[in-house]
Structure formats: structure tokens, C-alpha cells
């Protein structure tokens, strides 16, 4: 397996912070996402490389192993247990094709050292069979509209060139990460597949502001209903409802509609609340008669 420079793929330096790596990944993933580049093989290839780089550098533990072991980072745990130091191997194999290794009682060529290394650390060609290695975890982003996560639904997406169909539970939040077991990279030597981690990016184009499971919105209230009280229709996320308004309601008054908010994640038939703020609408285009009536009301009020 050839060495792949994941830092170069994400266009970051080796000293890049976790936040810088995340920012670079998101920028490139959006640019080369298959949905935005249909039937473009180069973009698809680039998208795979970007995801692979993020799977390594976006995980602190994986990044540490990669920085130390390079292309063999997946076998870091086995190397650590065996006490293998890659820097020591580099010293042994440099400059000369044959050197004296004190402590081993003889001269070893570079090929001899490879055989020795394999017998000690890598190939595990004993009666137990070859060592099994777990596949890489994959990371992907899925952009959805707020309305689409109001109900549980299925969606297809392409990850590393493969189409998979997943169920998205109602109530998923922006930035939430869910794990799809076994949909990461294939394991080696019969080892288990890695997992797929999906980060949800949820855009809100509605008239409602979401905070957790609660929703917030404003509705206009005409002057006459505000003063005398009455009944109005208001919008909720899943339709209109009738709402009683108390007499002498002030602008800025908030009312709560219990259970009319957003679904609670993985809690069937449980919802947050909807909070409505009344915004008083002053009438315009008054007739002469209406103006006279308001003037009379003004005079009555000033004598009280």
C-alpha cells in the first residue's frame, strides 16, 4: 500500500488544529459531493479521497497513529503491543544494504530484515492464521430541510461509491451524528467492517425557530381582536389550529400550545411545545367614520 498524504488532500498543514481540519473537510465535501457533481468520475474520486482523509485526520486517535506509522497506521495497536518503533526500522534500513545488528549475532540484509520484521510483527503466519483487522470508519454529511425531519422517513445516499438506504428518525437535530454499524470500510483478513458516521446539516426555511424540541413563531393580531378578544387561526408546523384570544391582549404577549412543537428524537408520539408571540397590527386605510369613532374613544378615555 502506497503512502497517501491526507494533509495534502485536505489542503492543511500537519500542525492544523481539529477545527481547521473539520472546516477544510466540510468545504471540500460540499464542493465535490456526488449530488452536486452527477456523473463526474473525477469529482466522485476526489470525494472518496476527502472522506478517507477525514476519517483519519478528523479522529484524534487515528491522526496520532497516522503521524507515527504512516500508511501502516491501521496496525498501530499491533505494533505498540510488539514494541515496534518505525523510526528504529528506518535507521536499520538506511544508507547500506547490509549492516551488523548487535544482539542478533550476524549480518542482516534489508530483505533479511523484512523477513525478520514479518515474523515478529506483521504476517502472523502461524497456526492461528492471519491477524484480523477492523475496517476504517467513514464520515459523511447529509443536508436536509427542517420540514423533512419532522417525520421519520427513509433516504438513499452515496458513501464511498456505494448507495445505501437509511431510516432517518423524526426529531434529528442540526449537527447531530448517528452511527450506521457495518457500513464503513471493509475489514482485512476477515475482520469486521468499520462503521459509518453521518453528521446532519439541517437548514430551516420555515417561519418557525427551533430550539431543541420547542418551536417559536410570531402571529399578527388585529387591534379589534386584541381589545375585545375573540378567536383566530394560527399556523403550527403541521397545519392550522384555532386559538382563543383574551380581551385586552397586549402586543408581545406569548402563549404556549402544548405538544405542537417538534417531535422528540426516538420518542414516539412525544412532541415539544409551540410558543406564539402576538404582534399587534395597527389598522390602516381608515374611513372617515372609523376615524371619528376612534376620536370619540380617545375623548372618552381622556375623561376617565
QUIDALIN-V388283 format. One record per pair of residues at least 12 apart in sequence whose C-alpha atoms are under 10 Angstrom apart, sorted by the first residue. I is the first residue (numbers start at 1). J is the second residue. D is the distance in whole Angstrom. If there is no record, write none. Layout:
I_J_D ; I_J_D
This chain:
1_71_7 ; 1_72_8 ; 2_70_10 ; 2_71_7 ; 2_72_10 ; 3_70_7 ; 3_71_5 ; 3_72_9 ; 4_49_10 ; 4_53_9 ; 4_70_8 ; 4_71_7 ; 5_53_8 ; 5_66_10 ; 5_70_9 ; 5_71_9 ; 6_49_8 ; 6_50_8 ; 6_51_10 ; 6_52_8 ; 6_53_5 ; 6_54_8 ; 6_55_10 ; 6_56_8 ; 6_57_7 ; 6_63_10 ; 6_66_9 ; 6_70_10 ; 7_21_9 ; 7_50_10 ; 7_53_7 ; 7_54_9 ; 7_56_10 ; 7_57_8 ; 8_53_9 ; 9_24_10 ; 9_25_9 ; 9_28_9 ; 9_46_9 ; 9_49_7 ; 9_50_6 ; 9_51_10 ; 9_52_9 ; 9_53_7 ; 9_54_9 ; 10_22_9 ; 10_23_10 ; 10_24_6 ; 10_25_6 ; 10_26_10 ; 10_27_9 ; 10_28_8 ; 10_29_10 ; 10_49_9 ; 10_50_7 ; 10_51_9 ; 10_53_7 ; 10_54_8 ; 10_57_9 ; 11_24_7 ; 11_25_9 ; 11_28_9 ; 12_24_7 ; 12_25_10 ; 14_57_10 ; 14_67_9 ; 16_57_10 ; 17_57_10 ; 17_58_10 ; 18_57_8 ; 18_58_7 ; 18_59_9 ; 18_60_8 ; 19_58_9 ; 20_58_10 ; 21_53_10 ; 21_54_8 ; 21_57_7 ; 21_58_7 ; 22_54_8 ; 22_57_9 ; 22_58_7 ; 24_50_10 ; 24_54_9 ; 25_47_10 ; 25_50_7 ; 25_51_8 ; 25_53_8 ; 25_54_6 ; 25_57_10 ; 25_58_9 ; 26_50_9 ; 26_51_10 ; 26_54_9 ; 26_140_9 ; 26_141_8 ; 28_46_9 ; 28_47_8 ; 28_50_7 ; 28_51_9 ; 29_43_10 ; 29_46_9 ; 29_47_6 ; 29_48_9 ; 29_49_10 ; 29_50_7 ; 29_51_8 ; 29_54_10 ; 29_140_8 ; 29_141_8 ; 30_47_9 ; 30_141_9 ; 30_143_10 ; 31_43_9 ; 31_46_10 ; 31_47_9 ; 32_44_7 ; 32_45_9 ; 32_46_7 ; 32_47_5 ; 32_48_9 ; 32_50_9 ; 33_46_9 ; 33_47_6 ; 33_48_9 ; 33_140_10 ; 33_141_10 ; 33_158_9 ; 33_159_10 ; 34_46_10 ; 34_47_8 ; 34_48_10 ; 34_157_9 ; 34_158_8 ; 34_159_9 ; 34_161_9 ; 35_157_9 ; 35_158_9 ; 44_158_10 ; 44_159_10 ; 44_160_8 ; 44_161_7 ; 45_160_9 ; 45_161_9 ; 47_159_9 ; 47_160_8 ; 47_161_9 ; 48_138_10 ; 48_159_8 ; 48_160_5 ; 48_161_7 ; 49_160_9 ; 50_139_10 ; 50_160_10 ; 51_137_10 ; 51_138_7 ; 51_139_6 ; 51_140_7 ; 51_141_10 ; 51_159_9 ; 51_160_8 ; 52_136_8 ; 52_137_9 ; 52_138_7 ; 52_139_8 ; 52_160_9 ; 52_185_9 ; 53_138_10 ; 53_139_10 ; 54_137_10 ; 54_138_8 ; 54_139_7 ; 54_140_9 ; 55_136_7 ; 55_137_6 ; 55_138_6 ; 55_139_6 ; 55_140_9 ; 55_184_10 ; 55_196_10 ; 55_197_10 ; 56_73_9 ; 56_74_10 ; 56_136_9 ; 56_137_9 ; 56_138_9 ; 56_139_10 ; 58_139_9 ; 59_137_10 ; 62_74_8 ; 62_76_9 ; 62_136_10 ; 64_76_10 ; 65_77_9 ; 68_85_9 ; 68_86_8 ; 68_87_9 ; 69_85_9 ; 69_86_7 ; 69_87_9 ; 70_86_9 ; 72_86_10 ; 74_133_8 ; 74_134_8 ; 74_135_9 ; 74_136_8 ; 75_121_10 ; 75_122_9 ; 75_131_10 ; 75_133_8 ; 75_134_10 ; 78_121_7 ; 78_122_8 ; 78_131_9 ; 78_133_10 ; 79_120_10 ; 79_121_7 ; 79_122_8 ; 80_121_10 ; 81_121_9 ; 82_120_8 ; 82_121_6 ; 82_122_10 ; 83_121_9 ; 84_117_9 ; 84_120_9 ; 84_121_8 ; 89_113_9 ; 89_114_10 ; 89_117_9 ; 92_108_10 ; 92_109_10 ; 92_110_8 ; 92_113_9 ; 93_108_10 ; 93_109_8 ; 93_110_6 ; 93_111_9 ; 93_113_8 ; 93_114_9 ; 94_110_9 ; 96_109_9 ; 96_110_9 ; 97_109_6 ; 97_110_6 ; 97_111_9 ; 98_110_6 ; 98_111_9 ; 98_112_9 ; 98_113_10 ; 101_113_10 ; 129_189_9 ; 130_188_9 ; 130_189_7 ; 130_190_9 ; 131_188_8 ; 131_189_7 ; 131_190_9 ; 131_191_8 ; 132_187_7 ; 132_188_6 ; 132_189_5 ; 132_190_6 ; 132_191_5 ; 132_192_8 ; 133_186_9 ; 133_187_6 ; 133_188_5 ; 133_189_7 ; 133_190_8 ; 133_191_5 ; 133_192_7 ; 133_193_9 ; 133_194_10 ; 134_184_10 ; 134_185_8 ; 134_186_7 ; 134_187_5 ; 134_188_7 ; 134_189_9 ; 134_190_9 ; 134_191_5 ; 134_192_5 ; 134_193_6 ; 134_194_6 ; 134_195_10 ; 135_182_9 ; 135_183_10 ; 135_184_7 ; 135_185_5 ; 135_186_5 ; 135_187_4 ; 135_188_7 ; 135_190_10 ; 135_191_7 ; 135_192_6 ; 135_193_5 ; 135_194_4 ; 135_195_8 ; 136_182_10 ; 136_183_10 ; 136_184_6 ; 136_185_5 ; 136_186_7 ; 136_187_8 ; 136_188_10 ; 136_192_10 ; 136_193_7 ; 136_194_5 ; 136_195_7 ; 136_196_9 ; 137_179_10 ; 137_180_10 ; 137_181_9 ; 137_182_9 ; 137_183_8 ; 137_184_5 ; 137_185_6 ; 137_186_9 ; 137_193_8 ; 137_194_5 ; 137_195_5 ; 137_196_6 ; 137_197_7 ; 138_159_8 ; 138_160_8 ; 138_179_10 ; 138_180_10 ; 138_182_10 ; 138_183_8 ; 138_184_5 ; 138_185_7 ; 138_194_7 ; 138_195_6 ; 138_196_5 ; 138_197_6 ; 138_198_8 ; 139_159_9 ; 139_160_10 ; 139_177_10 ; 139_179_9 ; 139_184_8 ; 139_195_9 ; 139_196_6 ; 139_197_5 ; 139_198_6 ; 139_199_8 ; 140_157_10 ; 140_158_9 ; 140_159_7 ; 140_160_9 ; 140_177_10 ; 140_196_8 ; 140_197_6 ; 140_198_5 ; 140_199_6 ; 140_200_9 ; 141_157_10 ; 141_159_10 ; 141_175_9 ; 141_177_9 ; 141_197_9 ; 141_198_6 ; 141_199_5 ; 141_200_6 ; 141_201_7 ; 142_157_8 ; 142_175_10 ; 142_198_7 ; 142_199_6 ; 142_200_5 ; 142_201_6 ; 142_202_8 ; 143_174_9 ; 143_199_9 ; 143_200_6 ; 143_201_5 ; 143_202_6 ; 143_203_7 ; 144_174_9 ; 144_200_7 ; 144_201_6 ; 144_202_5 ; 144_203_6 ; 144_204_9 ; 145_174_10 ; 145_201_8 ; 145_202_5 ; 145_203_5 ; 145_204_6 ; 145_205_7 ; 145_206_9 ; 146_171_9 ; 146_172_9 ; 146_173_9 ; 146_174_9 ; 146_201_10 ; 146_202_6 ; 146_203_6 ; 146_204_5 ; 146_205_7 ; 146_206_8 ; 146_208_10 ; 146_210_9 ; 146_262_10 ; 147_170_10 ; 147_202_9 ; 147_203_9 ; 147_204_8 ; 147_205_8 ; 147_206_8 ; 147_237_8 ; 147_238_9 ; 148_168_9 ; 148_170_8 ; 148_171_10 ; 148_172_10 ; 148_202_9 ; 148_203_10 ; 149_168_7 ; 149_169_7 ; 149_170_5 ; 149_171_6 ; 149_172_6 ; 149_173_8 ; 149_202_8 ; 149_262_9 ; 149_263_9 ; 149_265_10 ; 150_169_9 ; 150_170_5 ; 150_171_6 ; 150_172_8 ; 150_237_9 ; 150_238_9 ; 150_261_10 ; 150_262_7 ; 150_263_7 ; 150_264_10 ; 150_265_10 ; 151_168_9 ; 151_169_7 ; 151_170_5 ; 151_171_7 ; 151_172_10 ; 151_262_9 ; 151_263_8 ; 152_167_7 ; 152_168_6 ; 152_169_4 ; 152_170_4 ; 152_171_8 ; 152_172_9 ; 152_263_10 ; 152_265_10 ; 152_266_9 ; 153_166_9 ; 153_167_6 ; 153_168_5 ; 153_169_7 ; 153_170_8 ; 154_166_6 ; 154_167_4 ; 154_168_6 ; 154_169_9 ; 155_167_6 ; 155_168_7 ; 159_183_9 ; 159_184_9 ; 159_196_9 ; 160_183_10 ; 160_184_9 ; 160_185_9 ; 162_183_10 ; 164_183_9 ; 166_180_8 ; 168_266_10 ; 169_263_10 ; 169_264_10 ; 169_265_7 ; 169_266_6 ; 169_267_9 ; 169_268_10 ; 170_262_9 ; 170_263_6 ; 170_264_7 ; 170_265_6 ; 170_266_7 ; 170_267_9 ; 170_268_9 ; 171_212_9 ; 171_213_8 ; 171_262_7 ; 171_263_5 ; 171_264_5 ; 171_265_4 ; 171_266_7 ; 171_267_9 ; 171_271_9 ; 172_200_8 ; 172_201_10 ; 172_202_9 ; 172_212_10 ; 172_213_10 ; 172_262_10 ; 172_263_9 ; 172_264_8 ; 172_265_6 ; 172_266_9 ; 173_199_10 ; 173_200_7 ; 173_201_8 ; 173_202_7 ; 173_210_9 ; 173_211_9 ; 173_212_8 ; 173_213_9 ; 173_264_10 ; 173_265_8 ; 174_199_8 ; 174_200_6 ; 174_201_5 ; 174_202_5 ; 174_203_8 ; 174_204_10 ; 174_212_10 ; 175_198_9 ; 175_199_6 ; 175_200_5 ; 175_201_6 ; 175_202_8 ; 176_198_8 ; 176_199_6 ; 176_200_6 ; 176_201_8 ; 176_202_9 ; 177_196_10 ; 177_197_6 ; 177_198_5 ; 177_199_4 ; 177_200_6 ; 177_201_10 ; 178_196_8 ; 178_197_6 ; 178_198_5 ; 178_199_7 ; 178_200_8 ; 179_195_7 ; 179_196_6 ; 179_197_5 ; 179_198_6 ; 179_199_9 ; 180_194_9 ; 180_195_6 ; 180_196_5 ; 180_197_6 ; 180_198_8 ; 181_193_8 ; 181_194_7 ; 181_195_5 ; 181_196_6 ; 181_197_9 ; 182_194_5 ; 182_195_5 ; 182_196_7 ; 183_195_5 ; 183_196_5 ; 183_197_9 ; 184_196_5 ; 184_197_8 ; 206_237_9 ; 207_235_9 ; 207_236_10 ; 207_237_9 ; 208_235_10 ; 208_236_9 ; 208_237_8 ; 208_261_10 ; 208_274_9 ; 208_275_10 ; 208_276_10 ; 209_274_10 ; 209_275_10 ; 210_261_9 ; 210_262_8 ; 210_274_9 ; 211_261_10 ; 211_262_9 ; 211_272_10 ; 212_261_9 ; 212_262_8 ; 212_263_10 ; 212_264_9 ; 212_265_10 ; 212_272_8 ; 213_259_10 ; 213_260_10 ; 213_261_6 ; 213_262_5 ; 213_263_6 ; 213_264_6 ; 213_265_8 ; 213_270_10 ; 213_271_7 ; 213_272_5 ; 213_273_7 ; 213_274_9 ; 214_258_10 ; 214_259_9 ; 214_260_8 ; 214_261_5 ; 214_262_6 ; 214_263_9 ; 214_264_9 ; 214_271_8 ; 214_272_5 ; 214_273_5 ; 214_274_6 ; 214_275_8 ; 215_236_9 ; 215_237_9 ; 215_256_10 ; 215_257_10 ; 215_260_8 ; 215_261_5 ; 215_262_7 ; 215_272_7 ; 215_273_6 ; 215_274_5 ; 215_275_6 ; 215_276_9 ; 216_236_10 ; 216_254_10 ; 216_256_9 ; 216_261_8 ; 216_273_9 ; 216_274_6 ; 216_275_5 ; 216_276_6 ; 216_277_8 ; 217_234_10 ; 217_235_9 ; 217_236_9 ; 217_254_10 ; 217_274_8 ; 217_275_6 ; 217_276_5 ; 217_277_6 ; 217_278_9 ; 218_234_9 ; 218_235_10 ; 218_252_9 ; 218_254_9 ; 218_275_8 ; 218_276_5 ; 218_277_5 ; 218_278_6 ; 218_279_7 ; 219_233_10 ; 219_234_7 ; 219_235_8 ; 219_276_7 ; 219_277_6 ; 219_278_5 ; 219_279_6 ; 219_280_9 ; 219_281_10 ; 220_232_10 ; 220_234_9 ; 220_251_9 ; 220_277_9 ; 220_278_6 ; 220_279_5 ; 220_280_6 ; 220_281_6 ; 220_282_10 ; 221_245_9 ; 221_249_9 ; 221_250_10 ; 221_251_8 ; 221_277_10 ; 221_278_6 ; 221_279_6 ; 221_280_5 ; 221_281_6 ; 221_282_9 ; 222_278_10 ; 222_279_9 ; 222_280_6 ; 222_281_5 ; 222_282_7 ; 222_283_7 ; 223_248_9 ; 223_249_9 ; 223_250_10 ; 223_251_10 ; 223_279_10 ; 223_280_6 ; 223_281_6 ; 223_282_6 ; 223_283_7 ; 224_247_9 ; 224_248_9 ; 224_280_10 ; 224_281_10 ; 224_282_9 ; 224_283_9 ; 225_244_10 ; 225_245_7 ; 225_246_8 ; 225_247_7 ; 225_248_8 ; 225_249_8 ; 225_280_10 ; 226_245_7 ; 226_246_7 ; 226_247_6 ; 226_248_5 ; 226_249_5 ; 226_250_7 ; 226_251_8 ; 226_278_9 ; 226_279_10 ; 226_280_8 ; 226_281_9 ; 227_245_9 ; 227_246_8 ; 227_247_5 ; 227_248_4 ; 227_249_6 ; 227_250_8 ; 228_245_9 ; 228_246_8 ; 228_247_5 ; 228_248_6 ; 228_249_8 ; 229_244_8 ; 229_245_5 ; 229_246_5 ; 229_247_4 ; 229_248_7 ; 229_249_7 ; 230_243_9 ; 230_244_6 ; 230_245_5 ; 230_246_7 ; 230_247_7 ; 231_243_6 ; 231_244_4 ; 231_245_6 ; 231_246_9 ; 232_244_6 ; 232_245_7 ; 234_276_9 ; 235_276_10 ; 236_257_9 ; 236_260_7 ; 236_261_8 ; 236_274_8 ; 236_275_10 ; 236_276_9 ; 237_260_8 ; 237_261_7 ; 237_262_8 ; 237_274_9 ; 238_260_8 ; 238_261_9 ; 238_262_10 ; 239_260_10 ; 241_257_10 ; 241_260_10 ; 243_255_10 ; 243_257_9 ; 245_278_10 ; 249_278_9 ; 249_280_9 ; 250_278_8 ; 250_279_8 ; 250_280_8 ; 251_277_8 ; 251_278_6 ; 251_279_5 ; 251_280_5 ; 251_281_9 ; 252_276_9 ; 252_277_6 ; 252_278_5 ; 252_279_6 ; 252_280_8 ; 253_276_8 ; 253_277_6 ; 253_278_5 ; 253_279_8 ; 253_280_10 ; 254_275_7 ; 254_276_5 ; 254_277_4 ; 254_278_6 ; 254_279_10 ; 255_274_8 ; 255_275_6 ; 255_276_5 ; 255_277_7 ; 255_278_8 ; 256_273_7 ; 256_274_6 ; 256_275_5 ; 256_276_6 ; 256_277_9 ; 257_272_9 ; 257_273_6 ; 257_274_5 ; 257_275_6 ; 257_276_8 ; 258_271_8 ; 258_272_7 ; 258_273_5 ; 258_274_6 ; 258_275_9 ; 259_271_5 ; 259_272_5 ; 259_273_5 ; 259_274_7 ; 260_272_6 ; 260_273_5 ; 260_274_5 ; 260_275_9 ; 261_273_4 ; 261_274_5 ; 261_275_8 ; 262_274_8
